[in-house]
Amino acid sequence: MKYSFIERSKLANFVRTLGGKMFSLEFTKKNGERRTMTARIGVERHRRTKTAVSPAHKFDNPYMLVFDMHKKGYRMVNLNTVDWVKCGEVYFVK
């Protein structure tokens, strides 16, 4: 298994290059609770049309919009609080 240390920019680039593959991650929510999630990006099926630009699309924003595979809904993940991300044999740790 390949281990790498996380930087927010590296993590965001890694997740975006997955091309819709599922990945697991663990992060700390705003209320301090730790959460492990199986997610993916690029899911369009459950999306509603929005007129406003999502804050997740701003360049300097630490949040990323992901689709939670277990809860079948979109979630915002703060990339600054992510402890680890795993996809296949690639494993990023903080």
trRosetta pair geometry for C-beta under 8 A, 3 or more apart (Angstrom, degrees):
i j d omega theta_ij theta_ji phi_ij phi_ji
1 89 5.4 -148 -121 -164 60 75
1 90 8.0 175 -168 -86 74 13
1 91 5.4 23 167 2 114 130
2 89 5.9 69 11 135 91 90
2 90 5.4 -24 69 -112 110 58
2 91 6.5 157 79 28 53 78
3 91 5.3 -33 -99 83 64 101
3 92 7.7 132 -160 -106 54 24
3 93 6.0 -12 -160 9 103 114
4 10 7.5 -119 136 147 130 143
4 90 7.5 -11 11 -168 113 88
4 91 7.5 151 22 85 69 51
4 92 5.2 -34 72 -109 89 73
4 93 7.6 153 75 26 38 68
5 92 7.3 61 175 -161 9 76
5 93 6.5 -48 -108 76 52 69
5 94 7.2 70 -156 -141 74 22
6 10 6.7 -166 -154 75 47 111
6 11 5.1 28 -154 -62 99 119
6 82 6.4 -144 -170 94 163 105
6 84 7.7 -148 -39 -105 132 39
6 85 7.2 108 -95 12 123 105
6 92 4.8 89 -76 163 90 112
6 93 6.7 -137 -18 94 99 20
6 94 5.0 -38 35 -90 122 64
7 10 4.4 79 58 11 89 109
7 11 6.7 -164 79 -12 41 88
8 11 5.7 -57 -145 36 28 112
8 12 6.3 27 158 -18 65 106
8 62 6.2 -61 -150 -131 141 92
8 79 4.7 103 -142 124 90 120
8 80 6.1 -12 -89 -79 126 63
9 12 5.9 -53 -146 36 30 110
9 13 6.4 28 155 -15 64 108
10 13 5.8 -59 -148 40 30 109
10 14 6.1 33 154 -23 66 108
10 92 7.6 171 117 -128 110 140
11 14 5.6 -53 -146 34 29 113
11 15 6.4 25 158 -15 64 106
11 79 5.5 161 91 -159 132 113
11 82 6.2 148 -164 67 158 148
11 85 6.4 131 -144 2 101 148
11 92 6.2 159 -103 138 89 164
12 15 6.1 -56 -147 37 28 107
12 16 6.3 25 156 -16 64 111
12 64 6.3 -175 -117 -77 88 131
12 79 6.0 -23 -61 -110 93 161
13 16 5.8 -59 -145 40 30 110
13 17 6.2 23 159 -17 66 111
14 17 6.1 -65 -149 37 26 106
14 18 7.2 45 151 -43 60 93
14 85 7.0 131 103 100 135 145
14 87 7.9 176 158 21 105 132
14 90 7.5 -157 -162 138 126 140
14 92 6.7 141 71 -42 171 144
15 18 5.9 -35 -163 -3 37 118
15 23 6.8 -123 -121 41 83 156
15 41 6.2 88 155 -11 100 135
15 64 6.5 59 91 174 156 162
15 66 7.7 -74 -175 -90 138 115
15 85 7.1 -86 -72 -164 99 155
16 41 6.9 -48 -103 75 50 156
18 21 4.3 -114 172 43 102 97
18 23 6.1 -90 -114 -36 162 125
18 40 7.4 -133 111 -142 134 80
18 41 7.1 111 60 36 115 101
18 87 5.9 -112 -115 -143 124 167
19 42 7.4 -2 -179 -12 31 164
20 40 5.8 45 -168 175 49 123
20 41 6.9 -108 -96 76 46 59
20 42 4.3 -81 -88 72 87 140
20 43 7.6 125 -137 -60 93 62
21 40 6.5 -156 100 -123 25 111
21 87 6.0 90 111 -161 124 125
21 88 7.7 -21 160 -29 147 105
22 38 6.0 12 -178 177 114 96
22 39 7.1 156 -151 83 69 25
22 40 4.9 -66 -97 -63 54 111
22 69 6.2 17 -128 -53 119 151
22 87 7.5 168 99 -125 46 91
23 38 7.5 176 90 -152 29 58
23 39 6.3 -29 66 67 75 73
23 40 6.8 123 15 -91 75 62
23 85 6.0 17 159 -175 127 93
23 86 6.4 169 -167 82 82 43
23 87 3.9 -45 -107 -77 101 101
24 36 6.8 6 -176 -177 101 92
24 37 7.0 169 -150 88 59 43
24 38 5.2 -31 -95 -98 78 68
24 39 7.7 125 -107 18 30 72
24 85 7.2 163 88 -154 50 48
24 86 4.9 -8 60 57 97 96
24 87 7.6 171 21 -71 64 55
25 36 7.4 -178 94 -148 38 55
25 37 5.8 -15 61 59 80 88
25 39 6.6 -35 22 26 108 116
25 77 6.9 47 98 -153 146 155
25 82 5.7 -41 -176 -144 120 110
25 84 6.7 -172 -144 95 58 52
25 85 4.5 -9 -100 -104 97 75
25 86 7.4 178 -76 18 51 64
26 34 6.5 12 -177 -180 101 100
26 35 6.9 174 -148 88 59 42
26 36 4.7 -22 -96 -97 88 76
26 37 7.7 155 -89 16 40 68
26 82 7.2 117 80 -159 47 63
26 83 4.8 -38 94 55 99 108
26 84 5.4 26 37 47 101 85
27 34 7.5 176 93 -150 28 62
27 35 6.0 -20 63 61 72 89
27 37 7.7 -25 21 14 98 112
27 77 5.7 135 12 -158 166 99
27 78 6.6 156 176 58 136 75
27 81 4.8 86 -171 107 94 90
27 82 4.5 -42 -93 -97 102 55
27 83 6.4 -179 -94 3 40 77
28 32 6.5 -20 -176 -147 107 33
28 33 7.3 152 -157 79 63 32
28 34 5.6 -39 -100 -97 67 64
28 35 7.6 139 -113 16 19 80
28 78 7.9 -49 72 64 70 118
28 81 4.2 -107 50 179 87 122
28 83 7.4 84 -27 -35 86 105
29 32 7.0 -34 73 34 75 19
29 33 4.7 -4 40 62 118 84
29 34 7.5 -159 3 -86 83 14
29 35 5.5 64 -41 -11 105 123
29 81 7.8 172 -53 119 14 153
30 78 7.7 110 -66 -18 77 139
34 83 7.8 -2 -143 -4 110 140
37 66 7.4 114 123 103 138 137
37 68 5.6 -77 -159 -122 118 93
37 69 8.0 134 173 25 79 80
37 70 7.4 -134 -146 22 68 112
37 75 7.0 -112 -140 62 162 154
37 77 7.6 -137 49 -87 148 127
38 68 7.5 90 71 -160 57 59
38 69 4.6 -55 106 43 98 122
38 70 6.1 94 47 -27 101 98
39 66 4.0 31 172 157 140 128
39 67 6.0 147 -159 71 80 47
39 68 5.6 -41 -98 -97 91 44
39 69 6.2 -161 -97 -13 31 88
39 75 7.2 -98 -108 49 133 113
39 77 7.6 -139 14 -36 174 141
40 43 6.1 98 91 -40 100 106
40 66 6.8 143 67 -165 18 90
40 67 5.5 -25 65 57 71 101
40 69 6.6 65 1 -60 95 107
41 64 7.4 -60 -90 165 129 110
41 65 7.2 102 -127 94 96 69
41 66 5.6 -70 -76 -115 77 69
41 67 6.9 151 -102 7 29 88
43 46 6.4 10 137 27 113 97
43 47 7.4 158 114 -37 71 99
43 67 3.9 10 26 -31 141 162
43 74 7.9 -161 72 -84 116 87
44 47 5.3 -53 -159 11 50 128
46 67 7.2 128 44 -131 125 122
46 72 7.0 161 -84 170 158 80
46 73 7.1 -128 141 -113 152 46
46 74 7.2 -172 98 -34 118 93
47 74 7.7 68 -95 -50 73 135
50 54 6.8 68 94 -56 155 91
53 57 5.9 -100 178 59 95 128
53 58 7.8 97 135 -57 118 83
54 57 5.1 95 71 -5 86 101
54 65 6.4 -3 152 -45 152 144
55 58 5.8 -32 -165 4 55 116
55 61 5.6 157 157 -120 81 155
55 63 6.6 44 110 57 99 132
56 61 6.3 -147 -128 107 27 144
56 63 5.2 -90 -106 107 78 98
56 64 6.1 97 -158 -136 110 24
56 65 4.1 65 162 -27 174 101
56 76 6.3 -141 -79 -121 117 100
57 61 7.7 46 56 34 23 139
58 61 4.2 91 71 -20 98 116
62 78 5.5 33 119 -158 109 74
62 79 4.9 -136 -177 45 78 90
62 80 4.7 -6 -174 -21 148 103
63 76 4.7 -3 -170 -176 123 107
63 77 6.7 144 -153 71 66 38
63 78 5.6 -38 -93 -94 73 56
63 79 7.1 -167 -95 -6 18 84
64 76 7.2 148 69 -156 33 59
64 77 5.2 -26 60 61 87 93
64 79 5.8 70 -11 -53 110 106
65 74 5.9 -5 -170 -170 97 114
65 75 7.6 156 -151 80 53 35
65 76 5.9 -32 -94 -99 62 67
65 77 8.0 168 -89 17 14 78
66 74 7.2 153 82 -152 34 64
66 75 5.8 -25 67 65 83 84
66 76 7.9 137 21 -109 74 20
66 77 5.6 14 9 -5 121 121
67 73 7.4 -166 -151 110 67 18
67 74 5.7 -44 -99 -95 62 62
67 75 7.7 129 -122 18 16 77
68 71 4.3 9 109 45 131 99
68 72 7.0 -60 88 -5 82 16
68 73 5.7 -2 46 62 107 64
68 74 7.3 161 5 -117 83 10
68 75 4.9 59 -39 -8 112 122
69 72 7.5 19 -170 -73 25 52
71 75 7.6 73 63 -45 133 120
77 82 6.7 52 161 -73 115 107
78 81 4.6 46 90 19 110 107
78 82 7.4 -166 95 -34 58 77
79 82 5.5 -29 -151 -4 45 120
82 85 6.2 8 170 -46 132 100
82 94 6.9 165 105 -60 62 119
83 93 7.2 -9 157 -152 65 63
83 94 4.9 -87 -145 8 49 127
84 91 6.8 -6 -170 -176 110 84
84 92 6.2 165 -153 89 57 61
84 93 4.8 -9 -103 -106 98 63
84 94 6.6 -108 -60 -6 61 82
85 91 7.5 172 87 -153 50 42
85 92 4.5 9 51 50 92 109
86 90 7.1 165 -149 90 50 55
86 91 4.8 1 -107 -110 89 78
86 92 7.5 -154 -69 27 48 65
87 90 5.4 -6 64 61 80 100
